[in-house]
Amino acid sequence: MIIHVVQEGDTTQSIAEQYRVLQERLLLENEISDPDKLVVGETLVILYPKITYTVQEGDTLGSIADKHDVTVMQLLRNNAYLSNRQYIYQGETLVISYADAKKATISVNGYVYPFVDQATLKKILPYLTYLTIFSYRVSEQGEIYNIDDEELIQMANAFGAAPIMMVVAGESQTEESNVTHTILMNPVSQEQFIDNLLIILKSKGYYGVNISTPYIYPEDRSRYVEFMRKFSSRISKEGIKVFNSFSLNAFEILTDVIYEELEYDKIGQMVDYTMLISYEWGYLPGLPTGIISNDTVRQFIIYMTQKIPPEKLMIGISTIGHLWGLPYEAGISKGMAINYSAAVELAYDNNVEIQYDYYTNSAYFQYISIDEYIARFCDARSMDAWVNYVLEFELNGCGIWNTMNFFPQLWRTLPHSFPYRTSLSGFLQSLQEPEQLLHK
């Protein structure tokens, strides 16, 4: 894999010729809808197919996969546009494998809201080990507010991704801490919460549950450890996996608040997997996205791997950037969420060059449109840097916040995802018929 940074005068044709790849594949793999709208400083991922196959009369995805001893999931990952196709066509070329794909296999957890576009989700699911549906809220009395997620659970199962139920205690950090405090002070509410949770987990067929740990007040920390012991024991006895997310914002990392310990080691032993979120994950107020240095992130990972075995840890990767008005005023300014494609389009419309900050691994640009603005976001270089943390520290995998949009550069930089099913043979047979991926 090569990450190309667009230079002045580049075209998709000249880039394809430079790397000796087909322009058609370059456009497909980077989802470039208008090849005339390149922005200086944007990134393109260059991949080299190792094995390709030209579709013959009578082929199906299943027969092509069998012929090359690969899975249908691998075909969908290498040809993402197929996920929303009803047919494959005689004479078209499919990529069976890439020569420079990362060899490691990691777990990939994608977070999604129930209102996700299903066509988008179909393209993403082949890359996932887990699909975490965000989110169920719990009340101070232990009640759980239901959401409409049955169709997403069915889709996750159909594509071999394990559905995970996400539980939060509120819509803000302060609300989460307050609701958690109330529940920790009331054993009856705790039991009610776990009882209600098990009913939903079993009735809907969830593979696991992810409980988000907000900031825990100092006086509640020992209570929280005991609650997690009770929670994990009851859930695990039912054969359901327990995930825990430590959501630590940028301010906490920069001011070393994380070292006011919550006995991470004890909680990490109780649960199956722990998700580390080491930066702002879309909170609009607060510090702008992309201000955490690489050294700070590394120190955070080192600290947590001393508390919890790396094979039980996953690191959060955010695909969400933000657009901020300038001058930035702490506690007052709010950012507007923006994804990669929207950021590049905004840079094109304002005729500005995209810059890259290697200190924080984030792309950015500034422009003036009546007022002055700065956009900070992740590109292929950012994604590659975060993936390399997973590989360097031999973590279990990563969690993607969020997967509401298909971000081709992310999926092209990821190693293979580990399927939660030990065998997908039955799934593959069932997929071929309803998808009808036959030539026409």
C-alpha positions in Angstrom: 0.0 0.0 0.0 1.2 3.5 -0.9 -0.3 6.7 0.3 0.0 9.4 -2.4 -0.4 13.0 -1.4 -1.8 15.0 -4.3 0.6 17.6 -5.7 0.0 20.7 -7.9 -0.7 19.5 -11.4 -1.6 15.9 -10.5 -4.5 14.2 -12.2 -6.0 10.8 -11.6 -4.6 9.7 -14.9 -1.0 11.0 -14.1 -1.2 9.4 -10.6 -2.3 6.1 -12.1 0.5 6.2 -14.7 3.1 7.2 -12.0 2.3 4.0 -10.0 1.5 1.8 -12.9 -2.1 1.0 -11.9 -5.3 1.3 -13.8 -7.1 4.6 -13.5 -10.4 2.8 -13.2 -9.1 0.9 -10.1 -7.7 4.0 -8.6 -11.1 5.7 -8.9 -13.0 2.7 -7.5 -10.7 2.1 -4.5 -10.7 5.7 -3.4 -14.4 6.3 -4.4 -13.5 9.4 -6.5 -16.8 10.4 -8.2 -15.3 13.4 -10.1 -11.7 12.9 -11.2 -11.4 16.6 -12.1 -11.8 17.7 -8.5 -8.5 16.7 -6.8 -7.3 18.9 -4.0 -3.6 19.6 -3.4 -2.7 17.8 -0.1 -5.5 15.2 -0.2 -4.5 11.6 0.0 -5.1 8.6 -2.3 -4.4 5.0 -1.4 -2.5 3.1 -4.1 -3.0 -0.7 -4.0 -1.5 -3.4 -6.3 -3.7 -6.3 -7.2 -1.9 -9.7 -6.8 -4.6 -11.9 -8.3 -7.5 -10.8 -10.4 -10.2 -12.7 -12.1 -12.4 -12.0 -15.2 -16.0 -13.1 -14.6 -17.1 -15.9 -16.9 -20.6 -17.0 -17.9 -22.3 -18.9 -15.0 -20.0 -17.5 -12.3 -21.3 -16.6 -8.8 -19.4 -14.9 -6.0 -19.5 -18.3 -4.2 -18.0 -20.2 -7.2 -15.3 -17.6 -7.7 -14.4 -17.7 -4.0 -14.2 -21.5 -4.1 -12.1 -21.5 -7.2 -9.5 -19.3 -5.5 -9.8 -20.7 -2.0 -10.9 -17.4 -0.5 -14.1 -16.3 1.2 -17.0 -14.3 -0.2 -16.2 -11.8 2.5 -12.7 -11.3 1.0 -14.2 -10.7 -2.4 -16.5 -8.1 -0.9 -13.7 -6.4 0.9 -11.5 -6.2 -2.2 -14.4 -5.1 -4.4 -16.6 -3.0 -2.0 -18.9 -1.8 -4.7 -20.3 -5.4 -5.1 -22.0 -5.3 -1.7 -25.0 -3.3 -3.1 -25.0 -5.0 -6.5 -27.6 -7.5 -7.5 -25.4 -9.0 -10.3 -21.9 -9.5 -11.3 -21.3 -9.2 -15.1 -19.5 -11.4 -17.6 -16.2 -9.7 -18.5 -15.7 -7.5 -15.5 -12.6 -7.9 -13.4 -12.6 -8.6 -9.7 -9.6 -8.4 -7.3 -9.0 -11.7 -5.5 -6.1 -10.5 -3.4 -3.7 -7.6 -3.1 0.1 -7.9 -3.2 0.8 -5.4 -0.4 -2.1 -6.1 2.0 -1.2 -6.0 5.7 -0.6 -9.5 6.9 -1.9 -9.2 10.4 -5.4 -10.1 11.5 -7.1 -7.9 14.0 -10.6 -7.4 15.5 -12.5 -4.5 14.1 -15.5 -3.0 15.9 -17.7 -0.6 14.0 -20.1 1.8 15.8 -23.3 2.7 14.1 -26.6 4.5 14.9 -29.9 2.7 14.1 -30.7 5.2 11.3 -27.6 4.3 9.3 -28.2 4.0 5.5 -28.4 0.3 4.9 -26.6 0.5 1.5 -23.6 2.1 3.3 -23.7 -0.5 6.1 -23.6 -3.4 3.5 -20.3 -2.0 2.2 -18.8 -1.8 5.7 -20.0 -5.0 7.3 -17.5 -7.3 5.4 -14.7 -5.5 7.1 -16.1 -5.9 10.7 -15.7 -8.4 13.4 -18.3 -6.6 15.6 -21.1 -4.2 14.9 -21.9 -2.1 18.0 -25.3 -0.4 17.8 -25.3 2.9 19.6 -27.1 3.2 22.0 -29.4 2.0 24.8 -29.8 4.5 27.6 -30.3 3.5 31.2 -32.3 5.5 33.8 -31.4 6.1 37.4 -33.9 3.3 38.3 -32.3 0.8 36.1 -34.8 1.0 33.3 -33.5 0.6 29.7 -35.0 2.6 26.8 -35.5 0.4 23.8 -34.4 1.2 20.3 -35.3 -0.1 16.9 -32.3 -2.3 16.0 -33.7 -5.7 15.0 -33.0 -5.2 11.3 -29.4 -4.1 12.0 -28.9 -7.2 14.1 -30.1 -9.4 11.3 -27.7 -7.6 8.8 -24.8 -8.1 11.1 -25.4 -11.8 11.5 -25.9 -12.2 7.7 -22.5 -10.7 7.1 -20.7 -12.6 9.9 -20.3 -9.6 12.2 -21.2 -10.1 15.9 -23.9 -7.6 17.0 -23.0 -5.7 20.2 -25.4 -3.8 22.4 -24.1 -0.4 23.5 -25.3 0.9 26.9 -24.7 4.5 28.1 -26.0 6.4 31.1 -26.8 9.7 29.4 -26.3 12.1 26.5 -23.5 14.1 28.1 -20.5 13.3 30.3 -22.1 15.1 33.3 -25.4 13.2 32.9 -23.5 9.9 32.5 -21.6 10.5 35.8 -24.7 11.5 37.7 -26.8 8.6 36.5 -24.0 6.2 37.3 -23.6 7.7 40.7 -27.3 7.2 41.5 -27.3 3.6 40.3 -24.2 2.8 42.3 -25.8 4.1 45.4 -28.9 1.8 44.9 -28.4 -2.0 44.9 -32.1 -2.4 43.8 -31.5 -0.3 40.7 -28.4 -2.3 39.9 -30.3 -5.6 39.9 -33.1 -4.1 37.9 -30.6 -2.8 35.3 -28.9 -6.2 34.9 -32.3 -8.0 34.8 -33.6 -5.7 32.1 -30.4 -5.9 30.1 -30.4 -9.7 30.0 -34.0 -9.7 28.7 -33.0 -7.5 25.8 -29.7 -9.3 25.1 -31.4 -12.7 24.9 -34.6 -11.7 23.1 -32.7 -9.8 20.4 -29.9 -12.2 20.0 -27.0 -9.9 20.9 -23.5 -11.5 21.0 -22.2 -9.1 23.6 -22.8 -5.8 25.5 -20.5 -2.8 25.6 -20.9 -0.7 28.8 -19.5 2.8 28.6 -17.6 3.9 31.7 -17.9 7.7 32.2 -15.9 9.8 34.6 -16.5 8.1 38.0 -16.6 10.3 41.0 -13.8 9.5 43.5 -16.2 8.4 46.2 -17.8 6.0 43.7 -14.7 4.2 42.4 -14.7 1.3 44.7 -18.5 0.9 44.3 -18.0 0.9 40.5 -15.4 -1.9 40.7 -17.8 -4.0 42.7 -20.7 -3.3 40.4 -18.6 -4.3 37.4 -17.7 -7.6 39.2 -21.4 -8.3 39.7 -22.3 -7.1 36.2 -19.7 -9.2 34.4 -20.4 -12.3 36.4 -24.1 -12.4 35.6 -23.7 -11.5 31.9 -20.9 -13.9 31.3 -22.8 -16.8 32.9 -25.4 -16.4 30.1 -22.6 -16.9 27.4 -22.7 -13.2 26.4 -19.4 -11.3 25.9 -18.7 -8.1 28.0 -17.0 -5.1 26.5 -16.1 -2.0 28.5 -15.2 1.4 27.1 -13.0 3.9 28.9 -13.9 7.2 27.4 -11.2 9.7 28.3 -11.3 13.1 26.7 -8.5 15.2 25.5 -8.4 17.4 28.6 -8.0 14.4 30.9 -5.1 13.0 28.9 -3.3 16.3 28.7 -3.6 17.0 32.4 -2.8 13.4 33.5 -6.2 12.9 35.1 -6.0 9.3 33.9 -3.5 8.6 36.6 -6.1 9.2 39.2 -6.7 5.5 39.0 -10.0 3.7 38.6 -8.4 0.3 39.1 -8.3 -0.4 35.4 -6.5 -3.6 36.0 -9.3 -5.1 38.1 -12.0 -4.1 35.6 -9.9 -5.3 32.7 -9.7 -8.7 34.3 -13.5 -8.9 34.7 -14.5 -8.1 31.2 -13.7 -9.8 27.9 -12.4 -6.7 26.0 -11.7 -3.1 26.9 -12.0 -0.2 24.3 -9.6 2.7 24.9 -10.9 6.0 23.6 -8.0 8.4 24.0 -9.3 11.6 22.5 -12.5 13.5 21.8 -15.0 11.3 20.0 -17.3 13.9 18.5 -18.0 16.1 21.5 -18.7 19.5 19.8 -17.5 21.7 22.7 -14.0 21.4 24.2 -10.7 21.0 22.5 -10.6 20.6 18.7 -10.1 17.2 17.2 -6.5 16.3 16.4 -4.6 18.2 19.2 -3.4 15.1 21.0 0.3 14.4 20.2 1.6 11.1 19.1 3.8 10.9 22.2 0.8 11.4 24.5 -1.2 8.7 22.7 1.7 6.3 23.0 2.2 7.0 26.7 -1.5 6.3 27.2 -1.4 3.0 25.4 1.8 2.0 27.3 0.1 2.9 30.6 -3.0 0.9 29.8 -1.1 -2.2 28.6 0.6 -2.3 31.9 -2.8 -2.6 33.5 -4.6 -4.8 31.0 -3.2 -7.5 28.7 -2.8 -6.1 25.2 -4.8 -9.0 23.7 -7.8 -7.7 25.6 -7.4 -4.1 24.5 -8.8 -2.3 21.5 -8.0 1.3 20.5 -10.6 3.8 19.3 -10.2 5.4 15.9 -12.3 8.4 15.0 -13.4 9.1 11.4 -15.1 12.3 12.5 -13.4 15.7 12.0 -14.6 19.1 13.0 -14.9 22.5 11.5 -14.2 25.4 13.9 -14.7 29.1 13.7 -11.8 31.3 14.6 -10.6 32.6 16.9 -11.1 29.6 19.0 -12.4 30.4 22.5 -12.1 27.6 25.1 -15.4 26.6 26.7 -17.3 28.7 24.2 -16.4 27.6 20.7 -18.2 24.6 19.2 -17.1 22.5 16.3 -19.3 21.2 13.5 -18.8 17.5 12.7 -17.4 16.8 9.3 -16.4 13.6 7.5 -13.4 13.2 5.2 -15.2 13.5 1.8 -17.0 16.7 3.0 -13.8 18.2 4.3 -12.1 17.6 0.9 -15.0 19.1 -0.9 -14.9 22.1 1.3 -11.2 22.6 0.6 -11.9 22.3 -3.1 -14.8 24.8 -3.0 -12.6 27.3 -1.1 -9.5 26.7 -3.3 -7.2 25.9 -0.4 -4.5 23.4 0.1 -4.8 20.6 2.7 -1.9 20.5 5.2 -0.8 17.7 7.5 0.4 17.9 11.1 2.7 14.9 11.8 2.9 15.9 15.5 -0.8 14.9 15.9 -1.4 12.8 12.7 -4.2 15.0 11.5 -5.0 16.8 8.3 -6.2 20.5 8.4 -6.8 23.6 6.4 -8.0 27.1 7.0 -10.1 29.4 4.9 -12.1 32.6 5.0 -15.7 32.9 4.1 -16.9 36.1 5.7 -15.5 34.6 9.0 -12.3 32.5 9.3 -12.5 28.7 9.8 -10.2 25.8 10.4 -11.1 22.1 9.6 -9.2 19.3 11.3 -9.8 15.7 10.2 -8.2 12.3 9.5 -6.9 11.1 6.1 -5.2 8.0 5.0 -2.0 9.0 6.8 -3.9 9.4 10.1 -5.7 6.0 9.7 -2.4 4.3 8.9 -0.8 5.8 12.0 -3.6 4.6 14.3 -3.6 1.1 12.7 0.1 0.9 13.3 -0.5 1.5 17.1 -2.6 -1.6 17.1 0.2 -3.6 15.3 3.1 -2.2 17.3 1.5 -2.9 20.7 -0.1 -6.1 19.6 -3.5 -5.0 20.7 -6.6 -7.1 20.0 -7.9 -4.6 17.4 -9.6 -1.2 17.0 -13.0 0.4 17.2 -14.2 2.8 14.5 -16.3 5.8 15.5 -18.3 5.9 13.5 -19.3 3.8 10.5 -22.3 5.9 9.3 -20.3 6.8 6.1 -18.1 4.6 4.0 -14.5 5.9 4.4 -12.6 4.0 1.7 -9.1 5.1 2.9 -9.7 3.7 6.3 -10.8 0.2 5.1 -7.8 0.1 2.6 -5.3 0.7 5.5 -6.8 -1.9 7.8 -5.4 -5.4 8.1 -7.8 -8.3 7.7 -10.6 -8.4 10.3 -11.0 -11.5 12.4 -14.5 -13.0 11.9 -16.2 -13.9 15.2 -17.6 -17.1 13.6 -15.2 -20.0 13.6 -16.8 -21.2 10.3 -18.6 -19.1 7.7 -19.5 -21.9 5.4 -23.2 -21.9 6.2 -23.4 -18.2 6.0 -21.7 -18.1 2.6 -24.2 -20.5 1.2 -27.1 -18.5 2.5 -25.7 -15.3 1.2 -25.4 -16.4 -2.4 -29.1 -17.0 -3.0 -30.7 -13.8 -1.6 -28.0 -11.6 -3.0 -28.3 -13.3 -6.5 -24.8 -12.2 -7.4 -24.9 -13.8 -10.8 -23.9 -12.6 -14.2 -26.5 -11.0 -16.4 
